[in-house]
Amino acid sequence: MKYLFLLALCLAFSASNIFAQENGNRFTVVFHNVENLFDTEDAPLFEDEAFTPDGALRWTQDRYEKKITDLARVILSVPEKELPAIIGLAEVENRKVLQDLVAARGIRRAGYEIVHEEGQDPRGIECALLYRADLFRYISHELIPIEDPVDPQYRYRGILHVHGKAPDGSSLHLFVNHWKSRSEGVAETERQRMFSAIALRRALDLLLAGESDFEVIIMGDFNDEPTNRSITNGLAASNKRKNIYLGDHYNLYHDLHNIQNEGSYVYQGRWNMLDQVIVSYNLLNGERGLTTGFDGGKILKEEWMMTGDGKNGTLIPAATYRGKEYLGGPSDHLPLYVVFTW
């Protein structure tokens, strides 16, 4: 009888170990361009006058609070039991809007910490990172400047680089990006995006020169597709699964766009994959530490986050504004998420 009890106990323990290996602890990373998360006050140093109650967009406190509530709902909609460990954001005005977001009902229990630096973007929109201190131990951060020898006076959004420890103790470097938009033309603005790629590539090379064992997660709105030169050449990120070289990175959203025709943003009726998450190869199908699969990149597309395009009924991300018209959606970009196990 005692033998049977011990045997059952061993089988149960073995089964639980198999379950743990198959499911693992979750470390979810989210990126979202939140489309102009401004407060309602005029910041004299930046071009944000439109986002005030008397401005061109009539940006009132009620509209602001609705956007905060909607963005918190986006975070709650990520299909995992626990709230995300890391949230990268683009188009946030200042620390105040981030404090309001992390204090929103439903997500305040996560106790998100904020990493944010004021940059030099003329409109005052920058990148930020939220993290759960129980899953990520912050060490340091910096805002990487972009050098442009062609136009030294051009005011770039810097790249937010955050260094810390993952829950398994490994050294983890996070880079949050928002590169130059295509609003003035794809070819006309390619130079600025390439210079951003070069600045990021330089930072990655410096890590290789100074640190022997680390992991990298690059996320952002790159305003380029996974097959554009800034990503494939400037950053050396692709969908290659063999013949990998030191310093190469894998784009988790390459195949999702180019094979499955998915996207995070719609322009003139076509899905674009301007938002992407790119990882170092030691995060892919590893035997230890944080790991995800080659198909680990996901797009969050809930029905309530979508709306008709007003032309043929095609569903597109529900923007907060279309031009000067207030639509009241959370964002014109869909959020991305990647689930790592450890």
C-alpha positions in Angstrom: 0.0 0.0 0.0 2.8 2.3 1.0 4.6 1.5 -2.3 1.4 2.3 -4.4 1.1 5.6 -2.6 4.7 6.5 -3.3 4.3 5.4 -6.9 1.2 7.6 -7.3 3.0 10.5 -5.7 5.9 10.2 -8.1 3.6 9.9 -11.1 1.7 13.0 -10.0 5.0 14.9 -9.5 6.3 13.8 -12.9 3.0 14.9 -14.5 3.2 18.3 -12.8 6.7 18.8 -14.0 5.7 17.9 -17.6 2.8 20.4 -17.4 5.2 23.1 -16.0 7.6 22.5 -18.9 4.9 22.6 -21.5 3.2 25.6 -20.1 5.9 27.5 -18.2 5.6 30.7 -16.3 4.4 33.5 -18.6 6.3 36.7 -19.4 4.1 38.7 -21.8 5.4 41.7 -23.7 3.1 44.2 -25.3 3.7 47.0 -27.7 1.1 49.6 -28.6 1.1 52.9 -30.5 -1.6 54.6 -28.5 -2.3 57.4 -31.0 -1.6 60.8 -29.4 -2.1 60.2 -25.7 -2.1 63.8 -24.6 -3.4 65.4 -21.5 -5.7 68.5 -21.9 -3.1 71.1 -20.9 -1.0 73.2 -23.2 2.7 72.5 -23.0 4.4 75.8 -24.1 7.5 74.0 -25.5 5.6 71.6 -27.7 3.1 71.8 -30.5 0.1 70.3 -28.6 -2.4 73.2 -28.8 -4.9 71.1 -30.7 -5.1 68.7 -27.8 -6.7 71.2 -25.4 -10.4 71.9 -24.7 -10.4 75.1 -26.8 -8.0 73.6 -29.5 -8.8 72.4 -33.0 -9.6 68.9 -31.7 -11.7 69.9 -28.7 -9.7 67.6 -26.5 -11.8 67.7 -23.3 -11.3 66.0 -19.9 -14.1 63.6 -20.7 -12.5 62.5 -24.0 -9.2 62.1 -22.2 -10.6 60.0 -19.5 -12.4 57.8 -22.0 -9.2 57.2 -23.8 -7.4 56.2 -20.6 -10.2 53.8 -19.8 -10.1 52.3 -23.3 -6.3 51.8 -23.2 -6.6 50.1 -19.9 -9.2 47.8 -21.4 -6.8 47.0 -24.2 -4.2 45.8 -21.7 -6.9 43.8 -19.9 -7.9 42.2 -23.2 -4.5 40.5 -23.8 -5.5 36.8 -23.6 -3.4 35.8 -20.6 -4.4 35.1 -17.0 -1.9 37.6 -15.7 -1.4 41.2 -16.8 1.6 41.8 -19.1 5.0 41.9 -17.6 6.2 44.6 -20.1 4.3 47.2 -22.0 6.0 49.4 -24.6 4.1 52.5 -25.7 4.5 55.1 -28.5 2.9 58.5 -28.8 2.7 59.4 -25.1 3.0 63.1 -24.1 4.4 63.0 -20.6 4.7 61.2 -17.3 1.3 62.4 -16.1 -0.6 60.5 -18.8 1.4 57.4 -17.9 0.6 57.8 -14.2 -3.1 58.1 -15.1 -2.9 55.0 -17.2 -1.3 52.8 -14.6 -3.7 54.0 -12.0 -6.7 53.1 -14.2 -9.3 50.6 -12.9 -8.5 47.0 -13.7 -4.7 47.4 -14.2 -3.7 49.3 -11.1 -3.3 46.1 -9.2 -0.3 45.2 -11.3 1.6 48.1 -9.8 3.3 49.1 -13.0 6.5 51.1 -12.8 7.1 53.8 -15.4 10.2 54.5 -17.6 10.0 57.7 -19.6 12.2 60.5 -20.7 11.3 63.8 -22.2 12.7 64.0 -25.7 12.8 66.6 -28.5 9.9 65.6 -30.7 8.3 68.9 -31.8 4.8 67.6 -30.9 6.0 66.2 -27.5 5.1 62.6 -28.2 7.7 60.0 -27.0 8.1 56.3 -26.2 7.7 54.9 -22.7 7.9 51.5 -21.0 5.7 50.1 -18.2 6.9 47.1 -16.2 5.9 44.8 -13.4 8.5 45.0 -10.7 7.7 41.4 -9.6 8.7 40.1 -13.1 11.4 42.5 -14.3 14.1 44.1 -12.1 15.0 47.5 -13.5 18.7 48.4 -13.6 19.1 51.4 -15.9 17.7 53.3 -18.9 18.8 55.8 -21.5 17.4 57.7 -24.4 19.5 56.9 -27.5 19.8 60.0 -29.7 19.7 59.8 -33.5 22.5 61.4 -35.5 21.7 62.9 -38.9 24.7 64.3 -40.8 22.5 65.4 -43.7 20.2 67.5 -41.4 21.8 67.9 -38.0 19.0 70.2 -36.8 16.3 67.6 -37.4 14.5 66.7 -34.1 14.2 63.0 -33.8 12.3 60.9 -31.3 15.0 59.0 -29.3 15.0 55.3 -28.8 14.2 54.2 -25.2 16.7 51.6 -24.0 15.9 49.9 -20.7 18.2 47.3 -19.1 17.1 44.9 -16.4 16.9 41.3 -15.2 14.3 38.9 -16.5 12.5 36.7 -13.9 15.0 33.8 -14.7 17.9 36.2 -13.8 19.1 36.7 -17.3 20.2 40.1 -18.6 17.5 41.6 -20.7 17.7 44.7 -22.9 14.5 46.3 -24.1 14.4 48.9 -26.9 11.2 50.9 -27.6 11.1 52.8 -31.0 9.0 55.2 -32.9 10.7 56.1 -36.2 9.9 58.9 -38.6 6.4 58.6 -40.2 5.7 58.3 -43.9 3.4 61.3 -44.0 5.7 63.3 -46.3 6.3 60.3 -48.6 7.9 56.9 -48.2 11.0 57.6 -50.3 11.3 61.2 -49.0 11.5 60.0 -45.4 13.4 56.8 -45.8 16.7 58.5 -44.8 15.4 59.4 -41.3 14.2 55.8 -40.6 17.6 54.5 -41.8 19.4 56.8 -39.5 17.2 55.5 -36.6 18.1 51.9 -37.6 21.8 52.8 -37.7 21.6 54.3 -34.2 19.9 51.2 -32.8 22.3 48.9 -34.6 25.2 50.8 -33.1 23.7 50.3 -29.6 23.3 46.6 -30.2 26.9 46.3 -31.4 28.1 48.0 -28.3 26.2 45.4 -26.2 28.0 42.6 -28.1 31.3 44.3 -27.4 30.7 44.8 -23.7 28.4 42.0 -22.5 28.8 38.3 -23.1 25.4 36.8 -22.2 22.3 38.9 -22.7 18.9 38.9 -24.4 17.3 41.6 -26.6 13.6 42.5 -27.3 13.2 45.4 -29.8 9.7 46.7 -30.2 8.1 49.7 -31.8 6.3 51.6 -34.6 9.0 51.6 -37.2 6.9 53.2 -39.9 8.5 50.6 -42.3 7.5 47.1 -43.2 9.5 44.0 -42.2 11.0 43.8 -45.7 12.1 47.4 -45.9 15.8 48.3 -46.0 15.8 50.0 -42.6 14.7 46.7 -41.0 16.5 44.1 -43.1 19.8 46.0 -43.8 20.0 48.7 -41.2 18.9 46.6 -38.3 19.8 43.1 -39.7 16.4 41.6 -38.7 14.7 39.1 -40.9 12.8 35.8 -40.8 15.9 33.6 -41.4 15.7 30.4 -39.3 19.0 28.9 -40.6 22.5 30.2 -41.3 22.2 32.7 -38.5 25.2 34.9 -37.7 26.2 36.7 -34.5 24.3 39.9 -34.2 21.3 38.8 -36.4 17.8 39.3 -35.0 14.5 37.6 -35.8 11.5 39.6 -36.7 8.4 37.9 -35.2 6.1 39.8 -37.5 7.8 39.2 -40.8 5.8 36.1 -41.9 2.6 37.2 -40.2 2.5 40.1 -42.6 4.2 38.8 -45.8 2.6 35.3 -45.7 -0.6 35.8 -43.8 -1.3 39.3 -44.9 -1.9 40.5 -41.4 -1.1 44.0 -40.2 -1.4 46.5 -37.3 -2.4 49.6 -39.2 -4.5 50.4 -42.3 -3.5 52.9 -44.9 -5.7 53.5 -48.0 -7.5 50.2 -47.4 -4.3 48.1 -47.1 -3.0 46.5 -43.9 0.5 47.6 -43.0 2.8 45.9 -40.4 4.5 49.1 -39.2 4.5 47.8 -35.6 6.8 44.9 -34.9 8.7 43.0 -32.2 12.2 41.7 -33.0 14.2 39.4 -30.7 17.7 38.1 -30.3 18.0 34.4 -31.4 18.7 33.1 -27.9 15.0 33.9 -27.1 13.8 31.5 -29.7 12.9 27.9 -28.8 15.5 27.8 -26.1 16.1 25.2 -23.5 16.6 27.6 -20.7 15.5 31.1 -19.7 12.9 33.2 -21.6 11.8 31.6 -24.8 9.1 31.9 -27.5 8.5 30.3 -30.9 9.2 31.5 -34.4 5.5 32.2 -34.7 5.3 33.9 -31.2 4.2 37.3 -32.6 0.5 38.0 -32.1 -1.8 40.9 -32.9 -4.6 41.8 -30.5 -7.8 42.4 -32.6 -10.9 42.5 -30.4 -14.2 43.4 -32.0 -14.7 46.4 -29.8 -11.3 47.8 -31.0 -12.5 47.8 -34.6 -14.8 50.0 -36.8 -15.9 50.2 -40.4 -13.8 52.2 -42.7 -16.7 54.2 -44.0 -16.2 53.0 -47.6 -16.9 49.3 -48.0 -17.5 48.2 -44.5 -14.0 46.7 -44.0 -13.1 46.6 -40.3 -10.1 48.8 -39.4 -8.6 49.8 -36.0 -11.0 52.3 -34.2 -9.0 55.5 -34.1 -9.5 58.3 -31.6 -9.6 60.8 -34.4 -10.0 60.7 -38.2 -8.5 64.1 -39.2 -10.4 66.5 -36.9 -13.4 64.3 -36.5 -13.6 62.7 -33.1 -14.4 58.9 -33.4 -13.7 57.9 -29.8 -11.7 54.7 -30.4 -8.7 53.6 -28.5 -6.1 53.9 -31.3 -5.5 53.8 -35.0 -2.9 51.0 -34.4 -3.6 47.5 -33.1 -1.5 46.3 -30.2 1.0 43.5 -30.5 1.9 40.9 -27.9 4.4 38.1 -27.5 4.2 35.5 -24.7 7.6 34.2 -23.5 7.8 31.2 -21.1 10.6 30.5 -18.6 
